[in-house]
Amino acid sequence: YTKEEIETWNVVYQKVKDLLPGRASSTHRKYLEIMEKECGYGIGRIPQLEEVSNFLKRTSGFSLRPAAGLVTARDFLSSLAFRVFQCTQYVRHPSSPHYSPEPDVLHELIGHCPMFADPTFAQFSQEIGLASLGATDSEIEKLATLYWFTVEFGLCKENGEIRAYGAGLLSSFGELLHSLSKKPAIEYRPFDCTSAAAQEYDDQAYQDIYYVAESFEDAKQKLRHWVTNSLSRPFTVRYMPFTQTIEVLDTFASTNNLIQELKVQVNQLSGAFDQIGTQNIMAAA
């Protein structure tokens, strides 16, 4: 990166970081702090995508794939199914450091990557991608809109307070302040997949509608329910992490691998409970 690009990074990083306390999700703040120690985040240096990708692989199984330009919604979402995030590498123009008309590497590194480091959020993002496999064009549009109102511009509750977790908020101080301003023109809606998937939005202006999730786990359960009841595909899919492939579950026979895997996991859990119980008894004695 050039000296000019690093200066742009410095301006944006410092401004956004100063605003995160009391506004950003604790998940984002937790992993951003870790990434400052392990990935070179901070003033004076733009982290290398390979460093960040290796960190994400260790924490959540996600990885980064540099994208030369814009990709279709179907291609972008399908990559999420494999826990791969296609990200840009260019830096926004220095004349406008706090705004970029399209996602740039500052948006990806500051907004997205700390969230992708969290296993629960990573799984939520992946499930949007898994839902896109075999989806119709109209369903892809709905899933892309869901992604917009969650991964890009989502809000969540923490201890009764609203916090930002969407990358479009966490990488833009203006949109972050706007989203939490509670101005009369802003509508805060409880997260609902059916509503969010059909909601129109303007990608060149601050949002006037935000969806607030009770938690990432709650959002994930609502997404699963919506996928099961709203998509037209006659099958479901699951990701196989050891082979990094997708398994289609469309017959009783095709579920056999999953059943066997669940049996192994139940036995492992039972064995863990037995050992914990034994240790507690010995400690009490």
Rosetta blueprint (number, residue, H / E / L):
1 Y L
2 T L
3 K H
4 E H
5 E H
6 I H
7 E H
8 T H
9 W H
10 N H
11 V H
12 V H
13 Y H
14 Q H
15 K H
16 V H
17 K H
18 D H
19 L H
20 L L
21 P L
22 G L
23 R L
24 A E
25 S L
26 S H
27 T H
28 H H
29 R H
30 K H
31 Y H
32 L H
33 E H
34 I H
35 M H
36 E H
37 K H
38 E H
39 C L
40 G L
41 Y L
42 G L
43 I L
44 G L
45 R L
46 I L
47 P L
48 Q L
49 L H
50 E H
51 E H
52 V H
53 S H
54 N H
55 F H
56 L H
57 K H
58 R H
59 T H
60 S L
61 G L
62 F L
63 S E
64 L E
65 R E
66 P E
67 A L
68 A L
69 G L
70 L L
71 V L
72 T L
73 A H
74 R H
75 D H
76 F H
77 L H
78 S H
79 S H
80 L H
81 A H
82 F L
83 R L
84 V E
85 F E
86 Q E
87 C E
88 T L
89 Q L
90 Y L
91 V L
92 R L
93 H L
94 P L
95 S L
96 S L
97 P L
98 H L
99 Y L
100 S L
101 P L
102 E L
103 P L
104 D L
105 V H
106 L H
107 H H
108 E H
109 L H
110 I H
111 G H
112 H H
113 C H
114 P H
115 M H
116 F H
117 A L
118 D L
119 P H
120 T H
121 F H
122 A H
123 Q H
124 F H
125 S H
126 Q H
127 E H
128 I H
129 G H
130 L H
131 A H
132 S H
133 L L
134 G L
135 A L
136 T L
137 D H
138 S H
139 E H
140 I H
141 E H
142 K H
143 L H
144 A H
145 T H
146 L H
147 Y H
148 W H
149 F H
150 T H
151 V H
152 E H
153 F L
154 G L
155 L E
156 C E
157 K E
158 E E
159 N L
160 G L
161 E E
162 I E
163 R E
164 A E
165 Y L
166 G L
167 A H
168 G H
169 L H
170 L H
171 S L
172 S L
173 F H
174 G H
175 E H
176 L H
177 L H
178 H H
179 S H
180 L L
181 S L
182 K L
183 K L
184 P L
185 A L
186 I L
187 E E
188 Y E
189 R E
190 P E
191 F L
192 D L
193 C H
194 T H
195 S H
196 A H
197 A H
198 A H
199 Q L
200 E L
201 Y L
202 D L
203 D L
204 Q L
205 A L
206 Y L
207 Q L
208 D L
209 I E
210 Y E
211 Y E
212 V E
213 A E
214 E L
215 S L
216 F H
217 E H
218 D H
219 A H
220 K H
221 Q H
222 K H
223 L H
224 R H
225 H H
226 W H
227 V H
228 T H
229 N H
230 S H
231 L L
232 S L
233 R L
234 P L
235 F L
236 T E
237 V E
238 R E
239 Y E
240 M E
241 P L
242 F L
243 T L
244 Q L
245 T E
246 I E
247 E E
248 V E
249 L E
250 D L
251 T L
252 F L
253 A H
254 S H
255 T H
256 N H
257 N H
258 L H
259 I H
260 Q H
261 E H
262 L H
263 K H
264 V H
265 Q H
266 V H
267 N H
268 Q H
269 L H
270 S H
271 G H
272 A H
273 F H
274 D H
275 Q H
276 I H
277 G H
278 T H
279 Q H
280 N H
281 I H
282 M H
283 A H
284 A H
285 A L
